[in-house]
Each structure stands twice: as C-alpha cells, then as structure tokens.
Amino acid sequence: MQSYPVSDKEKLKKILKETGVSRSELARRLEVSYKTLYRWLDKGVKPHLAQSRDIDQLFKEYIDMREVVLGLKRRLRDPVKILKTDKKIRDRFVLEMTYHSNAIEGSRMTKKETQNAFLGNKVKGKELFEVLEAVNHKNALEILLENIRPNFKIDEKYILKLHEIIMYNFNNKLPGKYRTGFVNLTNTEMVLPSAQEVPLRMGKLLKGLNSYGKDPIGKIAQGHYEFEAIHPFFDGNGRVGRLIMITQLLSRGFPPAIIQVEDRYKYYMALGRADSGDSRNIVQMICDSIIKGYELLTQ
C-alpha cells in the first residue's frame, strides 16, 4: 500500500498553522525534544513508526479532516469509473469491504477465508451462516456497483434491496423488510424507535438523504448516524448503513469509506458521542476511512 496521502511533515506543518501552537509546545505534546521536531520539519528526517502514529493521532485531534478529504477528491479521477473498469481494484475493494464490514459485526472469517468463500470453496472450521454472510455481502456490493453513477439517488427500494441481499437465506431476519418488533443494542444507551415508528422515521431520513449542501461529508456522516439510530431492521443495520454511506460517497465523487475492524471501538465510540449531539468524532472517523478508500483506489 502506498504512503499515507498526507505526510508526517505536512501534518506537523498543518497543526502549527491551524492551531497556533509553538514548535516547543508541539514537541512537548508529542513527547519529543525540540531538536527532534526541528529535524522532522527542516532536515527531511522521517519519524519512526511509533512517532508517526503519535503525529497522526494529534493531527486527527486538532485538524478538521474534511479539508484533507476534499483535497483527495480533487486529486482523484472518477472513483466510480475506477471501480467499474479496473477489475483488480474492484475485486480488492469488494474483498476489503466485505471482510471488514462483517468483522465489525463479529464475523470470525479471515480475509483469506472470505476470499475462498467468494470462490465457492469450502471454508474449514466455519459455519455455513458465516460463509453465507460473506457471499451475501459480496453480492450486495455487486448490486451497489451495478447501480452506482454520479448523482445516483437513493430511495427506499434500493435500501430494502441491499438488506434483502445481505440477509438472503436468513428468513427469520425478514430480508428486505423493516423490523416488526424491538431490538436491543449492547453498545449504546440510546432508546431505539418502536417498530411502528420505523417507516415514518425512515421516510423522514429518505427525504433529505440525497441533499448534501455545502458540507457533503458532514451530511453523509450525520445520515449514517441517523440510520443506525433508527436501526430499521432486525439484523444487518451496520452492514446496510455502511453500504448506503459508500453509495452516497461514490455518487458525489468521493472515494469509498472503508471502516476497518481495527477501528471498531473508535467507530462505536463515535456513534455513541453522536447520541449526545457531538458529531465531530463520526465525521473524523469517516474522513479517516475515506482516506483508506483513497489509498485502495490508487494502489
């Protein structure tokens, strides 16, 4: 994989410029000497991996990453065209998205096992339902890629179709239909709407889902949170929600957001903070995931 689109040096310069902190203060926050920081900024010395991670964390803490993502969008040719015409990138995208999205939901399948499931091979030591989850997600992504185009409009039929494919052969989960009862979430104290409220809440969400305004990333992040807060299905809400988000991003010319399983708890925390009206974390989380999508499309 190529290097991160924003170098450590660029991150450090942007922190200094945007926050107004001095070099001495920045060095203190990174727990390095002033001389070390000077060498990074002015002498072309690259930080060690652990130091690079600290710089990245501070960068995400202080800098609104929407500007970075908008810069990558301007740098990238049409992501929809890339995914439709470059089979190697398309296959890698489908594998990465399927593996990580299912793993976030608790799948035990490795990336290699996911690839074997795609090929129709037997996956040793895994239950049939786990293999089916991988194949279903792949098929849902194929439908997404068949439909996606610039300014594509998402409607209820499209969302229900994604769910129907994600939950294929899981008939007790009502594939392609809203839930008819309550569901409980373990990672939030938020009270979910009743089954009777779901169609109304989804109707309201859909009215604004294709309007992006001057802050498309912020709007997409908020829409993702709202979908997960409605939790319209008995199962598959996370996977469908992330597919909707990718559809929105690609339709507006952005790289897809690839939320990795390693970031699962940061993702849950960001959604949890949005429960109390603080959407900054989910915006930053999605921006970071878009950068990972950019890397995948430009390898």
Backbone torsions as a table, in degrees:
resi	resn	phi	psi	omega
1	MET	NA	139.8	-178.2
2	GLN	-70.9	168.4	-177.7
3	SER	-66.0	157.0	179.4
4	TYR	-53.2	135.7	-175.2
5	PRO	-58.4	-23.7	177.5
6	VAL	-113.8	118.4	-176.4
7	SER	-72.2	163.1	177.4
8	ASP	-58.7	-41.0	179.7
9	LYS	-62.4	-43.9	178.8
10	GLU	-63.2	-39.5	178.8
11	LYS	-62.6	-45.8	-179.5
12	LEU	-62.0	-43.3	179.7
13	LYS	-64.6	-38.0	-179.4
14	LYS	-69.4	-38.8	176.3
15	ILE	-60.6	-45.9	179.6
16	LEU	-61.5	-43.3	-177.1
17	LYS	-71.0	-45.3	-172.8
18	GLU	-79.1	-31.4	-174.7
19	THR	-99.7	-21.3	-179.0
20	GLY	78.3	5.6	177.7
21	VAL	-69.9	151.2	178.4
22	SER	-79.1	165.1	175.9
23	ARG	-62.0	-37.8	179.6
24	SER	-62.4	-43.6	-179.9
25	GLU	-67.3	-39.9	179.1
26	LEU	-63.6	-42.2	177.7
27	ALA	-61.0	-41.0	179.7
28	ARG	-63.3	-43.1	-178.8
29	ARG	-66.8	-28.9	178.2
30	LEU	-89.7	-2.6	179.9
31	GLU	57.8	44.4	174.4
32	VAL	-129.7	167.9	178.6
33	SER	-77.2	159.8	176.7
34	TYR	-60.3	-38.6	-179.4
35	LYS	-62.1	-40.1	178.6
36	THR	-62.8	-45.3	179.4
37	LEU	-62.2	-41.9	178.3
38	TYR	-58.2	-43.6	-179.9
39	ARG	-64.6	-38.0	177.7
40	TRP	-65.1	-42.8	-173.5
41	LEU	-81.8	-36.6	-168.6
42	ASP	-118.3	-11.9	-175.3
43	LYS	-118.3	5.6	176.1
44	GLY	73.7	13.1	177.7
45	VAL	-78.7	133.8	-179.3
46	LYS	-95.1	138.0	178.3
47	PRO	-64.8	155.0	171.7
48	HIS	-68.3	166.1	-174.5
49	LEU	-56.6	-46.3	-178.7
50	ALA	-63.5	-39.3	178.2
51	GLN	-67.7	-37.0	178.1
52	SER	-62.3	-39.3	177.9
53	ARG	-64.2	-40.3	178.9
54	ASP	-64.2	-40.3	177.7
55	ILE	-63.1	-43.5	-179.5
56	ASP	-63.0	-41.9	179.8
57	GLN	-64.1	-42.5	178.9
58	LEU	-66.5	-38.3	178.4
59	PHE	-59.7	-46.4	-179.5
60	LYS	-68.4	-27.0	-179.4
61	GLU	-73.7	-36.0	-172.1
62	TYR	-104.5	-24.9	-171.7
63	ILE	-109.1	132.4	174.2
64	ASP	-71.9	113.5	-171.5
65	MET	-79.2	-2.6	176.7
66	ARG	-59.9	-37.3	179.4
67	GLU	-63.5	-39.6	178.6
68	VAL	-63.0	-45.0	-178.3
69	VAL	-64.8	-40.6	178.0
70	LEU	-62.9	-35.5	176.4
71	GLY	-65.5	-39.9	178.7
72	LEU	-67.4	-36.6	178.0
73	LYS	-60.6	-41.9	179.3
74	ARG	-67.1	-28.2	-177.5
75	ARG	-81.5	-20.6	-171.7
76	LEU	-100.7	132.8	171.6
77	ARG	-71.1	167.8	-172.2
78	ASP	-43.1	110.1	-178.3
79	PRO	-64.6	-30.9	177.7
80	VAL	-63.3	-44.3	179.4
81	LYS	-63.4	-40.3	178.4
82	ILE	-58.6	-48.4	-176.3
83	LEU	-70.1	-27.2	-179.3
84	LYS	-84.5	-24.0	-173.1
85	THR	-112.5	-21.7	-178.8
86	ASP	-103.4	99.5	-174.4
87	LYS	-61.2	-38.6	-178.3
88	LYS	-62.4	-46.8	179.5
89	ILE	-67.8	-41.1	179.4
90	ARG	-59.5	-47.9	-179.3
91	ASP	-63.0	-40.3	179.2
92	ARG	-66.2	-40.1	177.7
93	PHE	-61.1	-46.8	-179.2
94	VAL	-62.5	-42.5	179.5
95	LEU	-66.0	-49.0	-178.2
96	GLU	-61.3	-47.3	-178.5
97	MET	-62.8	-45.0	-178.3
98	THR	-65.0	-48.7	-178.9
99	TYR	-58.8	-52.6	-174.5
100	HIS	-69.7	-42.3	-177.6
101	SER	-64.7	-41.8	177.6
102	ASN	-70.3	-38.0	179.9
103	ALA	-64.4	-36.0	176.2
104	ILE	-58.2	-34.1	-178.8
105	GLU	-87.9	4.3	174.2
106	GLY	107.4	3.2	179.0
107	SER	-62.2	141.1	178.9
108	ARG	-95.2	1.6	-177.1
109	MET	-69.6	133.1	173.2
110	THR	-79.2	171.4	178.2
111	LYS	-63.6	-40.6	179.4
112	LYS	-65.1	-41.4	178.4
113	GLU	-66.0	-36.1	176.8
114	THR	-62.5	-42.8	177.6
115	GLN	-61.7	-41.7	178.1
116	ASN	-64.0	-38.3	177.4
117	ALA	-62.1	-40.1	177.9
118	PHE	-59.9	-35.8	-176.1
119	LEU	-83.3	-2.5	-179.5
120	GLY	81.7	12.2	179.6
121	ASN	-81.4	155.0	176.0
122	LYS	-72.0	135.4	-179.8
123	VAL	-107.9	108.0	-175.6
124	LYS	-65.2	139.0	173.5
125	GLY	78.3	5.9	180.0
126	LYS	-118.4	145.2	179.2
127	GLU	-72.2	156.8	179.7
128	LEU	-58.3	-39.0	-176.8
129	PHE	-64.3	-31.4	179.2
130	GLU	-68.8	-40.8	176.6
131	VAL	-64.6	-42.1	-179.3
132	LEU	-63.2	-39.1	177.7
133	GLU	-58.7	-41.4	179.8
134	ALA	-66.2	-47.4	-179.1
135	VAL	-64.7	-41.0	179.4
136	ASN	-61.2	-43.6	-178.7
137	HIS	-65.5	-40.1	175.9
138	LYS	-58.8	-45.2	-179.0
139	ASN	-64.8	-36.5	177.7
140	ALA	-65.5	-40.1	177.6
141	LEU	-65.7	-35.5	177.9
142	GLU	-63.9	-40.2	176.8
143	ILE	-64.6	-42.5	177.7
144	LEU	-57.2	-48.0	-176.5
145	LEU	-70.4	-27.7	175.2
146	GLU	-68.3	-38.0	-174.3
147	ASN	-87.3	-30.2	-168.6
148	ILE	-65.1	140.2	174.7
149	ARG	-160.0	164.3	178.6
150	PRO	-55.9	134.0	179.3
151	ASN	64.2	24.8	175.3
152	PHE	-58.1	136.1	-178.9
153	LYS	-100.9	124.8	178.0
154	ILE	-84.3	132.3	174.7
155	ASP	-127.7	178.2	-177.1
156	GLU	-62.6	-38.9	-179.3
157	LYS	-59.0	-41.0	-179.6
158	TYR	-65.4	-45.1	-179.3
159	ILE	-63.7	-44.6	-179.8
160	LEU	-65.7	-33.8	178.0
161	LYS	-66.1	-43.0	177.1
162	LEU	-58.8	-43.7	-179.9
163	HIS	-66.4	-39.6	179.4
164	GLU	-58.9	-39.5	-179.0
165	ILE	-75.6	-42.9	179.1
166	ILE	-59.1	-36.9	-176.1
167	MET	-103.0	17.8	-179.7
168	TYR	-56.8	130.8	-179.0
169	ASN	73.3	7.7	171.0
170	PHE	-109.3	68.2	-169.3
171	ASN	-63.5	-27.0	178.4
172	ASN	-71.1	-10.7	178.2
173	LYS	-94.7	5.8	179.8
174	LEU	54.0	66.1	-179.7
175	PRO	-55.3	128.6	176.8
176	GLY	76.9	11.7	-179.3
177	LYS	-133.5	147.7	176.6
178	TYR	-66.8	155.3	-180.0
179	ARG	-64.8	152.6	-178.9
180	THR	-112.3	8.0	-179.7
181	GLY	-152.6	-173.3	-179.0
182	PHE	-79.5	153.0	169.7
183	VAL	-131.2	149.1	179.1
184	ASN	-112.8	139.4	176.3
185	LEU	-107.9	140.0	-178.5
186	THR	-90.2	-18.4	-173.4
187	ASN	-104.2	17.1	178.3
188	THR	-154.6	152.0	174.8
189	GLU	-96.1	0.6	-179.4
190	MET	-63.4	133.5	177.2
191	VAL	-83.3	123.3	-178.8
192	LEU	-80.5	151.4	177.8
193	PRO	-64.6	153.3	177.3
194	SER	-67.8	163.8	179.0
195	ALA	-58.7	-34.6	-179.5
196	GLN	-67.2	-29.3	-179.2
197	GLU	-81.5	-21.0	-171.4
198	VAL	-56.2	-51.4	-178.5
199	PRO	-58.8	-38.9	179.7
200	LEU	-66.2	-45.4	-179.7
201	ARG	-65.1	-39.1	178.8
202	MET	-67.9	-38.1	177.3
203	GLY	-60.3	-42.7	178.2
204	LYS	-65.0	-42.6	179.0
205	LEU	-62.3	-44.2	-176.7
206	LEU	-64.7	-30.0	-179.7
207	LYS	-59.5	-34.6	-177.9
208	GLY	-109.4	4.5	-171.7
209	LEU	-67.3	-28.7	-177.1
210	ASN	-100.9	10.6	176.1
211	SER	-108.2	124.4	-170.4
212	TYR	-113.8	-19.0	177.1
213	GLY	61.1	-152.9	-176.6
214	LYS	-87.3	-7.9	-178.9
215	ASP	-128.4	72.4	-175.5
216	PRO	-59.6	-38.3	-179.0
217	ILE	-66.0	-46.0	177.9
218	GLY	-60.8	-39.5	-179.5
219	LYS	-67.5	-42.7	179.7
220	ILE	-66.1	-41.3	178.6
221	ALA	-62.9	-44.2	179.1
222	GLN	-64.8	-39.9	178.5
223	GLY	-64.0	-37.9	177.9
224	HIS	-64.1	-45.1	177.6
225	TYR	-59.8	-46.5	-176.9
226	GLU	-62.7	-39.0	177.3
227	PHE	-62.1	-46.2	-179.3
228	GLU	-66.9	-30.2	178.7
229	ALA	-72.2	-29.7	174.8
230	ILE	-74.2	-40.2	-179.3
231	HIS	49.7	64.5	-168.8
232	PRO	-71.5	-13.6	-175.5
233	PHE	-116.4	161.2	175.4
234	PHE	-65.6	-33.7	-179.7
235	ASP	-154.9	160.3	177.0
236	GLY	89.1	6.6	-176.6
237	ASN	-62.9	-42.5	-179.9
238	GLY	-64.4	-46.6	-178.7
239	ARG	-64.3	-45.3	178.7
240	VAL	-65.9	-41.1	179.4
241	GLY	-59.9	-40.6	179.0
242	ARG	-71.2	-32.5	175.3
243	LEU	-67.3	-39.2	176.3
244	ILE	-61.8	-45.3	-179.8
245	MET	-60.8	-42.7	178.6
246	ILE	-64.5	-39.7	176.7
247	THR	-59.1	-45.7	180.0
248	GLN	-62.4	-47.6	-177.7
249	LEU	-61.6	-48.6	-179.6
250	LEU	-63.0	-37.9	-178.8
251	SER	-65.6	-23.3	179.1
252	ARG	-101.6	9.5	175.3
253	GLY	85.8	11.4	178.0
254	PHE	-92.6	155.4	169.8
255	PRO	-63.9	157.6	177.7
256	PRO	-71.3	149.2	175.6
257	ALA	-86.7	118.7	178.4
258	ILE	-108.5	97.6	178.4
259	ILE	-82.5	117.1	-174.4
260	GLN	-88.6	152.4	-178.1
261	VAL	-60.0	-29.9	177.9
262	GLU	-62.5	-22.6	-179.2
263	ASP	-100.6	14.2	-175.3
264	ARG	-53.1	-48.1	-174.5
265	TYR	-73.0	-33.0	174.0
266	LYS	-65.4	-36.3	178.0
267	TYR	-64.9	-48.2	178.0
268	TYR	-62.6	-39.9	179.6
269	MET	-63.8	-41.6	179.6
270	ALA	-63.5	-42.6	176.8
271	LEU	-64.6	-38.8	178.9
272	GLY	-63.2	-40.6	179.1
273	ARG	-67.6	-31.7	177.2
274	ALA	-66.0	-25.0	175.6
275	ASP	-56.7	-33.5	-178.3
276	SER	-99.3	16.1	174.3
277	GLY	91.3	1.6	180.0
278	ASP	-96.9	100.2	-174.9
279	SER	-96.2	0.2	-175.4
280	ARG	-60.3	-42.3	-176.9
281	ASN	-65.0	-40.5	-178.8
282	ILE	-71.1	-33.3	175.4
283	VAL	-64.1	-47.8	-180.0
284	GLN	-63.4	-39.9	179.8
285	MET	-61.4	-44.8	-178.6
286	ILE	-69.8	-37.9	175.8
287	CYS	-59.6	-45.8	179.1
288	ASP	-61.1	-37.6	-179.9
289	SER	-72.1	-32.1	175.2
290	ILE	-66.2	-38.6	177.6
291	ILE	-61.5	-39.0	176.1
292	LYS	-64.9	-37.8	175.8
293	GLY	-64.9	-38.3	176.8
294	TYR	-61.1	-44.5	179.6
295	GLU	-60.2	-41.6	-179.1
296	LEU	-63.9	-39.8	-177.6
297	LEU	-75.7	-16.1	-175.6
298	THR	-115.4	12.1	177.7
299	GLN	-64.3	NA	NA
